[in-house]
Amino acid sequence: MQSEVGPVAGSFPQERPTRRIFRDETLLVLALSLGASGVSALISFVGSVTKPGGLKDQAATLNASAAPGRPWLDLAWQLFGISTALVPVALVAHLLVREGAGLRAIGFDRGRPWLEDLARGALIAAGIGSAGIAFYLAARGFGFNLTVVPEALPDVWWKFPVLVLSAAQNSILEEVIVVGYLLRRLDQLGWSPTASLAASSVLRGSYHLYQGIGGFIGNMVMGVVFVYLYRRWGRVGPLVVAHTLLDVGAFVGYALLAGKVGWLPTA
């Protein structure tokens, strides 16, 4: 007589996820991360345009002090914020591993020589950086953008390391979720490449809307470029490098130049 063997304790059935699972999973990831940021940015933008005065007379401050006058507590808050902001990336990595793919499926690994990702990222940053600065200054000059203050941290020993970590956190979060993960899921859901490009780019622009119309349009265009390059290379690695370099340049450059050069707007 044959005995029936039940499932091993702790095991899970290996079933192919359905379209509904992929859809719900994607919506939950976005609701916990940059989708929620997009809604927050929209609310902030509505508040800015309904406030007396022009947009350029208002400021959007990034990397602000979390505990003024208490540098060690401030540092703890800064590191806490950077760490917790990367939790959605850990969730995405878990979901991709459960799918049997992992982060290698979106090109966020060391499968390709890191110098190649670094070189490509540096070239992207050089091309986008100068155009981005010119576009921001023009958008602010025409009254379409708030004055962006990339950093307002105290002058303490950890200021620049925290700015670099913040830049890396922004880059990893955005490129892994908005490019690699989102495009993979939309492909699995049957979206066309054009529709996926539009969704990724508009999402990227949406969570920069707190900066104004210029921030929305500029980042949406950047999103189109990044999606094109991801489709071509199949890797988010170079995009993470490029975004990190761009943000390091913005954060650290502002810290070094604010108040010392006439062309850089300050609050």
DOFITI-134207 format. One line per field, with one value per residue (C-alpha): residue number from 1; residue in three letters; x, y, z. Coordinates in Angstrom, 3 decimals, decimal comma, padded with zeros to 6 digits. Layout:
BEGIN
nr	(NUM/...)
rest	(ALA/...)
c1	(X/...)
c2	(Y/...)
c3	(Z/...)
***
This chain:
BEGIN
nr	(1/2/3/4/5/6/7/8/9/10/11/12/13/14/15/16/17/18/19/20/21/22/23/24/25/26/27/28/29/30/31/32/33/34/35/36/37/38/39/40/41/42/43/44/45/46/47/48/49/50/51/52/53/54/55/56/57/58/59/60/61/62/63/64/65/66/67/68/69/70/71/72/73/74/75/76/77/78/79/80/81/82/83/84/85/86/87/88/89/90/91/92/93/94/95/96/97/98/99/100/101/102/103/104/105/106/107/108/109/110/111/112/113/114/115/116/117/118/119/120/121/122/123/124/125/126/127/128/129/130/131/132/133/134/135/136/137/138/139/140/141/142/143/144/145/146/147/148/149/150/151/152/153/154/155/156/157/158/159/160/161/162/163/164/165/166/167/168/169/170/171/172/173/174/175/176/177/178/179/180/181/182/183/184/185/186/187/188/189/190/191/192/193/194/195/196/197/198/199/200/201/202/203/204/205/206/207/208/209/210/211/212/213/214/215/216/217/218/219/220/221/222/223/224/225/226/227/228/229/230/231/232/233/234/235/236/237/238/239/240/241/242/243/244/245/246/247/248/249/250/251/252/253/254/255/256/257/258/259/260/261/262/263/264/265/266/267)
rest	(MET/GLN/SER/GLU/VAL/GLY/PRO/VAL/ALA/GLY/SER/PHE/PRO/GLN/GLU/ARG/PRO/THR/ARG/ARG/ILE/PHE/ARG/ASP/GLU/THR/LEU/LEU/VAL/LEU/ALA/LEU/SER/LEU/GLY/ALA/SER/GLY/VAL/SER/ALA/LEU/ILE/SER/PHE/VAL/GLY/SER/VAL/THR/LYS/PRO/GLY/GLY/LEU/LYS/ASP/GLN/ALA/ALA/THR/LEU/ASN/ALA/SER/ALA/ALA/PRO/GLY/ARG/PRO/TRP/LEU/ASP/LEU/ALA/TRP/GLN/LEU/PHE/GLY/ILE/SER/THR/ALA/LEU/VAL/PRO/VAL/ALA/LEU/VAL/ALA/HIS/LEU/LEU/VAL/ARG/GLU/GLY/ALA/GLY/LEU/ARG/ALA/ILE/GLY/PHE/ASP/ARG/GLY/ARG/PRO/TRP/LEU/GLU/ASP/LEU/ALA/ARG/GLY/ALA/LEU/ILE/ALA/ALA/GLY/ILE/GLY/SER/ALA/GLY/ILE/ALA/PHE/TYR/LEU/ALA/ALA/ARG/GLY/PHE/GLY/PHE/ASN/LEU/THR/VAL/VAL/PRO/GLU/ALA/LEU/PRO/ASP/VAL/TRP/TRP/LYS/PHE/PRO/VAL/LEU/VAL/LEU/SER/ALA/ALA/GLN/ASN/SER/ILE/LEU/GLU/GLU/VAL/ILE/VAL/VAL/GLY/TYR/LEU/LEU/ARG/ARG/LEU/ASP/GLN/LEU/GLY/TRP/SER/PRO/THR/ALA/SER/LEU/ALA/ALA/SER/SER/VAL/LEU/ARG/GLY/SER/TYR/HIS/LEU/TYR/GLN/GLY/ILE/GLY/GLY/PHE/ILE/GLY/ASN/MET/VAL/MET/GLY/VAL/VAL/PHE/VAL/TYR/LEU/TYR/ARG/ARG/TRP/GLY/ARG/VAL/GLY/PRO/LEU/VAL/VAL/ALA/HIS/THR/LEU/LEU/ASP/VAL/GLY/ALA/PHE/VAL/GLY/TYR/ALA/LEU/LEU/ALA/GLY/LYS/VAL/GLY/TRP/LEU/PRO/THR/ALA)
c1	(000,000/001,428/001,478/000,738/003,513/002,379/004,266/007,505/007,162/008,206/008,033/005,984/004,288/006,276/003,607/004,031/002,698/-000,432/-000,940/-003,085/-000,300/002,198/-000,243/-001,082/002,558/003,615/000,937/001,951/005,647/004,830/002,424/005,233/007,799/007,860/004,185/003,435/006,194/004,451/001,189/003,066/004,859/001,548/000,045/003,163/002,962/-000,684/000,307/003,096/001,038/-001,787/000,572/000,948/004,057/005,847/007,315/010,886/010,396/009,707/012,268/012,327/014,942/016,570/018,823/017,758/018,848/016,628/017,826/019,298/021,963/022,297/024,799/024,965/021,184/020,997/023,460/021,399/018,271/020,084/021,392/018,016/016,277/018,765/018,516/014,737/014,354/016,098/013,644/011,496/014,625/015,116/011,468/011,963/015,066/013,040/010,220/012,642/014,414/011,070/010,322/013,558/015,350/017,021/018,521/020,690/017,552/017,554/021,316/021,993/024,811/028,481/027,899/029,512/032,890/032,172/034,470/032,109/029,101/031,175/032,365/028,892/027,435/030,060/029,331/025,586/026,134/028,407/025,821/022,788/024,448/025,220/021,890/020,053/021,627/020,804/017,213/016,733/018,063/015,841/012,739/013,315/013,955/010,609/008,857/008,102/010,260/010,907/014,407/015,918/018,190/020,006/021,344/020,921/022,992/025,156/028,880/029,981/032,405/029,716/028,079/029,729/029,666/025,926/025,367/027,162/025,154/021,945/022,844/023,521/020,261/018,213/019,859/019,459/015,846/014,786/016,631/015,910/012,195/011,237/013,343/014,407/011,557/008,688/009,642/010,062/006,642/004,952/006,520/005,166/001,746/001,782/002,308/003,816/007,349/005,928/003,356/005,999/008,352/005,564/004,588/008,177/008,982/005,794/006,276/009,824/008,575/005,674/007,736/009,848/006,771/007,413/010,184/007,716/006,834/010,505/011,361/008,538/009,440/013,201/013,016/010,447/012,846/015,641/013,339/012,887/016,663/017,185/014,494/016,015/019,484/018,110/016,360/019,587/021,944/019,614/021,265/020,366/023,962/025,133/021,976/022,624/026,185/025,002/022,250/024,627/027,178/024,477/023,155/026,625/027,405/024,180/024,439/028,174/028,455/025,754/027,424/030,706/029,397/026,256/026,771/030,129/028,981/026,374/024,674/023,577/020,225/019,937/016,944)
c2	(000,000/003,361/006,123/009,668/012,076/015,576/018,768/019,250/021,616/025,123/024,478/026,553/025,447/026,446/028,120/030,639/034,016/035,141/038,487/039,562/038,792/040,771/043,688/043,786/043,338/046,243/048,540/047,676/048,317/051,709/052,570/051,914/053,931/056,292/056,131/057,573/060,133/061,168/061,833/063,739/065,838/066,652/067,864/069,936/071,430/072,409/074,114/076,010/077,270/078,411/080,269/084,029/084,885/083,194/079,709/080,949/082,915/079,651/076,995/073,197/072,013/068,600/067,022/069,342/069,051/066,731/067,952/071,472/072,159/068,469/067,029/063,447/063,122/064,732/062,157/059,319/060,652/061,109/057,530/056,198/058,010/056,764/053,162/052,968/054,557/051,503/048,996/048,978/047,979/045,054/044,132/044,207/042,031/039,533/039,461/038,910/036,111/034,475/034,680/032,789/035,757/038,055/041,482/040,052/040,004/043,819/044,228/045,341/042,918/042,362/040,093/042,646/044,284/047,189/049,483/049,219/050,265/053,057/054,352/054,294/055,974/058,721/059,450/059,659/061,982/064,258/064,535/065,078/067,176/070,301/070,207/069,690/072,737/074,932/073,676/074,270/077,827/078,565/077,024/079,006/082,186/081,822/081,171/077,495/076,156/076,658/077,480/074,085/073,998/070,640/070,674/072,574/070,495/071,949/072,345/069,229/066,413/064,044/066,513/065,390/061,632/061,896/063,843/061,118/058,387/060,306/060,546/056,811/056,016/058,161/056,548/052,943/053,443/055,201/053,182/049,766/050,462/052,949/051,406/047,826/046,473/048,466/047,747/044,047/043,834/045,877/043,612/040,598/042,249/042,632/046,392/047,694/049,186/052,648/052,433/051,170/054,008/056,548/055,046/054,969/058,473/060,091/058,384/059,751/063,223/062,978/062,599/065,609/067,808/069,424/071,337/072,783/072,230/072,383/069,572/067,466/067,967/067,726/064,465/063,035/063,643/062,078/059,106/058,648/058,603/056,157/053,764/053,822/053,035/050,295/048,670/048,823/047,562/045,500/046,878/049,450/049,476/052,307/054,276/053,994/055,226/058,137/059,167/058,958/061,176/063,683/063,895/064,046/066,911/068,698/068,144/068,628/071,262/073,358/072,995/074,267/076,984/078,434/082,112/082,143/082,283/084,603/082,185/079,669/080,611/080,297/080,573)
c3	(000,000/-001,045/001,491/000,463/001,256/002,142/001,494/003,364/006,261/005,318/001,567/-000,856/-004,066/-007,129/-009,224/-011,982/-010,795/-012,572/-014,290/-011,377/-008,915/-010,992/-011,256/-007,545/-006,573/-008,787/-007,398/-003,830/-004,509/-006,037/-003,215/-000,732/-002,650/-005,611/-006,461/-003,033/-003,604/-006,812/-004,976/-002,262/-004,896/-006,595/-003,317/-002,666/-006,165/-005,695/-002,464/-004,234/-007,178/-004,884/-002,576/-003,123/-005,117/-007,998/-007,952/-008,231/-005,007/-003,169/-002,284/-002,446/000,023/-000,191/002,439/005,229/008,840/010,878/014,283/014,079/016,664/017,628/015,107/016,433/016,582/013,150/011,788/013,266/011,553/008,242/008,239/009,362/006,514/003,909/005,151/005,355/001,922/000,465/001,978/-001,206/-003,141/-000,758/-001,334/-005,102/-004,769/-002,694/-005,241/-008,111/-006,237/-005,489/-009,193/-009,827/-011,398/-008,858/-009,439/-012,212/-014,368/-014,417/-014,595/-011,043/-010,302/-010,977/-013,953/-016,271/-015,519/-013,199/-015,171/-018,134/-016,057/-014,519/-017,885/-019,394/-016,337/-016,395/-020,066/-019,395/-016,433/-018,467/-021,223/-019,009/-016,309/-018,302/-020,146/-016,858/-015,216/-018,225/-018,306/-014,563/-014,770/-017,772/-016,154/-012,958/-014,934/-016,714/-013,395/-014,009/-011,190/-007,520/-006,352/-005,618/-002,572/-002,892/000,649/003,900/006,282/009,035/008,439/010,343/009,516/008,233/005,828/002,602/003,315/004,034/000,798/-001,177/000,572/-000,105/-003,785/-003,979/-002,165/-004,546/-007,532/-006,437/-005,390/-008,575/-011,191/-009,682/-009,229/-011,962/-014,719/-014,046/-011,944/-013,441/-017,053/-016,308/-014,721/-017,449/-020,067/-018,188/-018,101/-021,869/-022,121/-025,354/-025,207/-025,943/-023,147/-020,706/-021,643/-021,093/-017,718/-016,417/-017,634/-016,337/-012,982/-012,764/-013,574/-011,116/-007,954/-008,969/-009,415/-006,015/-007,817/-010,331/-013,979/-014,936/-012,535/-013,935/-017,599/-017,127/-015,217/-017,603/-020,502/-018,469/-017,919/-021,677/-022,159/-019,298/-020,544/-024,030/-022,652/-020,399/-023,344/-025,302/-022,605/-020,415/-017,289/-014,650/-013,391/-015,681/-014,873/-011,133/-011,688/-013,847/-011,433/-008,472/-010,201/-011,145/-007,598/-006,043/-008,408/-007,443/-003,685/-003,175/-005,895/-004,253/-000,856/-002,293/-004,623/-003,012/-002,287/-004,098/-007,728/-009,146/-011,536/-008,865/-007,296/-003,524/-001,227)
***
